[in-house]
Amino acid sequence: MPDYATFENRLKNIAHPDIAHRIIGHIHGYAFHCLTIGKPAPSKPNILLSAGVHGDEPAGVEAILQFLERDLADIIQHFHIVVLPCVNPSGYVNNQRENIQGEDINRAFKNEVPESTLVKQQLAGYRFDVFLDMHEDYDATGTYFYEGKRDSAWLAPAIAHRAKKIGPLDADTAETDIPLAEGVLQVDPAWGESGFTSYVYIHHADHVMITETSSNWPMDRRAKVHLLALDMTLDHYSTSLKGEPRE
């Protein structure tokens, strides 16, 4: 099972004057970490990253750690990024979807669950250009994505196309899914605001994406898909907003 001390040690080894690392609370005996990369500025895209809302989906946590362990000098210069690297510490440690109290945090953003409450407090007052939430699926045979966007200039189809070089896309869809492209489904407004991504979409961002990798793949392969999605998202916002004034 994942070791939270190892996770925290990797975070502590990330040292840069423009990466702020804070413990914003303690839940079920575990520190809840938040990192901020770069300083906000009118010219910088504002990005939100998260992983580990389901404790038995560690590949997103690993991908965020690998991202933070890179040389981020260029990222720091051009972006302002808020990172919630492990939203469900007690689930992560116990390798279970829910937290230690049996609550699915990703269905609890309308409720007074400690983890979702802390996240909502942390995000209060923020507006993000894009939110990327990293997940896994034990039933999936490949990668797939969810995307929500105020306009129809979708980004996930291009990411999904590139992801096929890492592994196949998952073709299964549920009756209620809204397909956008191969391996891409739309974030459904009918979800309401109980889920993390839909909550952020309603209150804090005009663009959201969920990356879903197959839990049957090796860890490095799953993390590679998450990092591809992150890198392509950053490249998209660096290019599309370059030279434009920000609100």
C-alpha positions in Angstrom: 0.0 0.0 0.0 1.2 3.6 -0.6 3.3 5.1 2.2 2.3 8.7 3.1 5.7 9.4 4.7 7.4 8.7 1.4 4.9 10.9 -0.4 5.5 13.7 2.2 9.3 13.3 2.0 9.2 13.7 -1.8 7.2 16.9 -1.3 9.6 18.2 1.2 12.5 17.7 -1.2 10.9 20.1 -3.7 12.7 23.3 -2.8 12.3 26.5 -4.9 11.6 30.1 -3.6 8.7 30.4 -6.0 7.0 27.1 -5.0 5.1 27.6 -1.8 4.3 24.5 0.1 1.7 24.7 2.9 -0.1 22.3 5.1 -3.6 23.7 5.1 -5.1 21.3 7.6 -5.0 17.8 9.2 -7.7 15.2 8.4 -7.9 11.8 10.1 -4.4 12.3 11.4 -2.8 13.2 8.1 -1.5 16.5 6.8 -3.4 18.0 3.9 -0.9 19.5 1.5 -1.2 22.4 -1.0 1.5 23.8 -3.3 1.5 27.0 -5.3 3.8 27.2 -8.3 4.8 30.7 -9.4 3.3 34.0 -8.4 -0.1 35.2 -9.8 0.2 37.9 -12.5 -2.3 39.4 -15.0 -0.4 37.7 -17.9 -0.3 34.2 -16.3 -2.8 31.4 -16.8 -4.2 30.1 -13.5 -4.2 26.4 -13.3 -5.6 23.9 -10.7 -4.2 20.4 -10.4 -5.5 17.6 -8.2 -5.1 13.9 -7.7 -5.9 11.2 -5.1 -9.6 12.1 -4.4 -10.1 8.4 -4.7 -7.4 6.8 -2.5 -7.0 3.6 -4.6 -6.0 5.7 -7.6 -2.3 6.5 -6.9 -1.1 7.1 -10.4 -2.3 10.7 -10.4 -0.5 11.3 -7.2 2.6 9.8 -8.7 2.3 12.0 -11.8 2.0 15.2 -9.8 5.0 14.2 -7.8 7.0 13.6 -11.0 5.9 16.9 -12.3 6.9 18.8 -9.2 10.3 17.0 -9.3 11.1 18.5 -12.7 13.0 21.7 -13.3 10.0 24.0 -13.2 11.9 27.3 -13.9 10.0 28.0 -17.2 6.6 26.9 -15.6 7.2 29.3 -12.7 7.9 32.1 -15.1 4.7 31.6 -17.2 2.0 30.1 -15.0 0.4 30.3 -11.6 -0.6 26.7 -10.5 -2.4 25.5 -7.4 -1.7 21.9 -6.7 -3.6 19.6 -4.4 -1.5 16.4 -4.7 -3.5 14.1 -2.5 -7.1 15.0 -1.7 -7.8 11.8 0.2 -4.8 11.0 2.4 -6.6 8.3 4.6 -7.9 6.6 1.5 -4.5 6.8 -0.2 -2.8 5.2 2.8 -5.4 2.4 3.0 -5.6 1.9 -0.8 -9.4 2.4 -0.7 -11.6 4.6 -2.8 -13.4 6.3 0.1 -11.8 8.0 3.1 -11.3 6.2 6.4 -14.9 7.0 7.3 -16.2 5.3 4.2 -17.2 8.6 2.4 -16.6 9.0 -1.3 -15.1 12.5 -1.4 -15.9 12.8 -5.1 -19.6 12.6 -4.3 -19.4 14.9 -1.3 -18.9 18.4 -2.4 -22.5 19.3 -1.3 -21.9 17.8 2.1 -19.9 18.6 5.2 -17.1 16.0 4.6 -13.8 17.2 6.0 -11.8 16.8 2.8 -14.3 18.5 0.5 -14.9 21.2 3.1 -11.2 21.9 3.3 -10.8 22.0 -0.5 -13.8 24.4 -0.8 -12.2 26.7 1.8 -8.9 26.6 0.0 -10.4 27.5 -3.4 -12.6 30.3 -2.1 -12.0 33.4 -4.2 -10.0 31.6 -6.9 -10.8 31.6 -10.6 -8.9 29.2 -12.8 -8.5 29.0 -16.6 -8.5 25.2 -16.3 -8.7 22.4 -13.8 -7.1 19.0 -14.4 -8.2 16.2 -12.1 -6.3 12.9 -12.3 -8.1 9.5 -11.8 -7.9 5.8 -12.6 -10.5 3.2 -13.5 -10.2 -0.5 -12.5 -12.7 -1.6 -15.1 -11.2 0.3 -18.0 -9.0 -1.3 -20.6 -7.4 2.0 -21.6 -7.4 5.7 -21.2 -10.3 8.1 -21.5 -11.1 11.7 -20.6 -14.0 13.9 -19.5 -14.0 17.5 -20.5 -16.2 20.5 -19.7 -15.8 23.8 -21.5 -17.9 27.0 -21.8 -17.2 27.0 -25.6 -16.7 24.0 -27.9 -13.0 24.5 -28.5 -12.2 21.1 -27.0 -8.7 20.1 -26.0 -9.1 16.6 -24.8 -9.6 15.0 -28.3 -6.1 16.1 -29.2 -4.7 14.7 -25.9 -6.6 11.4 -26.4 -5.1 11.1 -29.9 -1.6 11.6 -28.6 -2.3 9.2 -25.7 -2.8 6.3 -28.1 0.9 6.2 -28.5 1.2 5.2 -24.8 -1.7 2.8 -24.9 -5.2 2.2 -26.2 -8.2 4.3 -25.5 -11.1 2.8 -23.7 -14.2 2.6 -26.0 -16.8 1.7 -23.4 -19.5 4.2 -22.7 -22.5 4.2 -20.4 -26.0 5.0 -21.5 -25.9 8.5 -19.9 -22.4 9.4 -21.3 -22.1 12.3 -23.8 -19.3 11.3 -26.3 -17.3 14.2 -27.8 -14.6 12.2 -29.6 -12.8 8.9 -29.5 -11.9 8.4 -25.8 -13.5 11.7 -24.7 -16.8 12.3 -22.9 -18.4 15.5 -21.9 -18.7 16.6 -18.3 -22.4 16.4 -17.8 -24.3 19.4 -16.2 -26.7 16.8 -14.8 -23.9 15.8 -12.4 -24.7 18.9 -10.3 -22.0 20.0 -7.9 -21.6 16.9 -5.7 -18.4 15.8 -7.6 -15.1 17.7 -7.3 -14.8 18.5 -11.0 -18.3 19.6 -11.5 -18.1 21.7 -8.3 -15.0 23.5 -9.7 -16.7 23.9 -13.1 -19.7 25.6 -11.5 -17.8 27.8 -9.1 -14.2 28.3 -10.1 -13.3 27.4 -13.8 -14.5 27.7 -17.4 -12.6 24.6 -18.4 -12.2 21.3 -16.6 -10.8 17.9 -17.5 -10.6 14.5 -15.9 -7.9 12.0 -17.0 -8.8 8.4 -16.5 -6.1 5.7 -16.9 -6.5 1.9 -16.6 -5.5 0.7 -13.2 -4.4 -2.5 -14.9 -1.5 -0.8 -16.5 1.9 -0.4 -14.9 2.3 2.7 -12.7 4.8 4.4 -15.0 2.5 4.0 -18.0 -0.5 5.4 -16.1 1.6 8.4 -14.9 2.9 9.0 -18.4 -0.7 9.6 -19.6 -1.5 12.0 -16.8 1.7 13.9 -17.5 1.0 14.0 -21.2 -2.4 15.6 -20.5 -0.8 18.1 -18.1 2.0 19.0 -20.5 -0.4 19.5 -23.5 -2.8 21.5 -21.3 0.0 23.8 -20.2 1.3 24.1 -23.8 -2.2 25.0 -25.0 -2.7 27.8 -22.4 0.8 29.1 -22.8 0.2 29.4 -26.6 -3.4 30.6 -26.6 -3.0 33.3 -23.9 0.4 34.5 -24.9 0.5 38.3 -25.1 -3.1 38.7 -24.1 -4.1 40.8 -21.2 -5.9 38.9 -18.4 -8.8 40.0 -16.2 
